[in-house]
Amino acid sequence: MRNTNLKIRITLTVWVMLFGFISHSQNTNLDNLLNESQWNSLFPKRAGTFGTHPQGYTSDFFSFDNLKQAVDDMSDYLVQIRIKDGVWGQLITITTKSNQTTYNYSDVDASWHSNSTPETIINVDFADFINRSSDLNNKRELGAFLANISKETTGGWGDVNVGGGSEGDHAQWGLYWVHEVGYDNTTSVGVYSQAHAEYPPNPAVGYYGRGPIQLSWNYNYGQFSKFLYNDKNVLLDNPGLIEQDGILAFKSAIWFWMMPQCPKPSCHQVMHDLWQPEDGEYTSDKMYTKGFAHTNNIINGGLECRTTSASDFTVKVVLRSELYKYYLDILGLNSSQVASENTGDYSTLCFESNTDAMQNYANCFLNETLSTTEFESNAISIYPNPASNSVKVTYSKIIDKVELVNSLGQVFNVSGYGSAQIEVDISSFTSGIYFLKIYSGGNIDTKRIMLNK
């Protein structure tokens, strides 16, 4: 069910930067969910490991080691997205943890800074890829990632042929194609090129699909290049690098998976139930479902998930869904857990009919509930809000602890209470938007408050 009382625009992760230093910690959770032997069994016909490859690959391009290295390398990146309602532009910065280098990914003009509209700030830590607190959601995210990269690169055949062991079984042919069939670097100049002010295409190359997600179009190559190298021209001028380097290919997929392209949320966010639409934003009820269907809408929604989508494309929706359920079973979810992906608020299908399909996204904002367990948010009272000197928090149960966090994720105040009604002193803080993280009985809820001095 929709719960708009839980909706708020908050950070995806809290960066603790009070002392100005963050070390680069490796993302090792992949090894807890999958091993090399399982990987080789899941993708027995991946590029360079099966027969004579029609695209010329003779070594294991999509190896488990290449994936692990890409996951580890990408965990070094932190992203901050700053948005103002009704104000054009997004100020996006990238920080690399290992050397604390920060650079602009997307800039804004002076009028954006001078505009007094409050900011919404979304922080994305790439170390969170299949690596958040919920083991179940990490498995769901990995299953969704595997399903989508399998579908994008499958060498199998048959509309919905998954897991039966037949010759064209898509579950056996994932990661077969490295780049889009019918294109290559020498004959596909100008393909998937579109005029773009910030990421203009190089007329000497083509931007056809490459890598596990099949990255296409010059603006995607330019954005990924700016993210990874702080230089948009590296991949705008040399898009073929992605089909030459298996680690880089996996990095391109992780970037697309983790990076919100506002107003679209990211695949990572929707698989961890961090994104939730506002009531009345969409005419389609399908947009208010949760789960895997949104990854399809984010990756290829314009072709597969709309009321105007052709049947040749909508059949791929079912293929993605079946692959997803197949991988969930491999990752150890029981039949009830797999079934729940198409029960209640959840759906694996972004298109079911011309009257039951998804739409374009209206915003990339996140809901406020950070815990994976139920929190009786409606029973929390915050007063006054806006506030100036103090704010009273009342709940139906005992409040164990409250943290005050600013919009950059800095924790300024940590207090223990043990009472159902508490008062937080905010007199020493400057005006702006803050968040109260309220802990009760092992659950966490976050409420936005405005300080007006």
ZIZI-V937439 format. One line per field, one symbol per residue. phi: phi as a letter, one per 30 degrees, with the letter a starting at -180 (. if undefined). psi: psi as a letter, one per 20 degrees, with the letter a starting at -180 (. if undefined). burial: 1 if it has 24 or more other ideal C-beta (glycine too) atoms within 12 Angstrom, else 0. Layout:
phi->???
psi->???
burial->???
//
This chain:
phi->.dbddcdacbddbcccbecibbddcdccdeddcabdddedddbdcdeicbidddcidcbddcdddddeddddddddccbbccbbeicdjbcbbcbcddbhdbbdcbcbcdddddddeedcbccbcdddehbcdcddddddddedddddddddbdcdbjebbbidideceedccdidddbedjbadcccdidhcbeadcbddddcbbcddbidchebidddddddddddchaddecddbddedccbdddddddddeddcddcedddcdedddchccbdddidbdcdedcdcjeeddddddbddccccdcddddcddddddddddedddedddjdddddddddbbidcbccdbbadcbbcbddcacdcdcdcdccdbddddcccadadbbcabccbbdbdcdabccbddcjdccbbbcbibdbbbcdbdccddkcbbccccahicbbbcdbcccc
psi->qqniiipqorqhqppnkhjjppqopqojhghihqrhggghhhmikqpiioaopijjpirnglqhhgggggggghiippppopqppjpqqpopqppphhjkppqphprrrhhghipjpqqppoppoiiiokkahohghghgggggghgghgghjqjrrpgnnpjijrhjohiijqkgphrppiqrhhjkpiqkppppghmqqpiirqlrpqahimpqqhhgggghggghikohighhhmhihhjiohghghhhghghhhopmpjparhgghijkippqqpihqiphhijrrbhhhhghggkhhhhjrhjpqhhhhhhghggghgghghgghjjqrhggghiikqciqqioiphrijmrrrqqhrjrqrioirjrppmhijpppproqrghrpppprirpohqppppriijpohppqqfkqiprppojhjqrqaprpoopppkirpqpppqppo.
burial->001001111111111110000100001011001100001001111111110000101001111101111111111111111111000011111111100000101100000000000111111111111111000111111111111111111111000111100000111111111111001010010011100000101100111111111111111111111111100101110111111011111111111111111111111111111111110000010111111111111111111111001000110111111111111111101000010011000111111100011110101111111110001010010100101000111110101111111111111110101000010101001001111111110011111111100
//
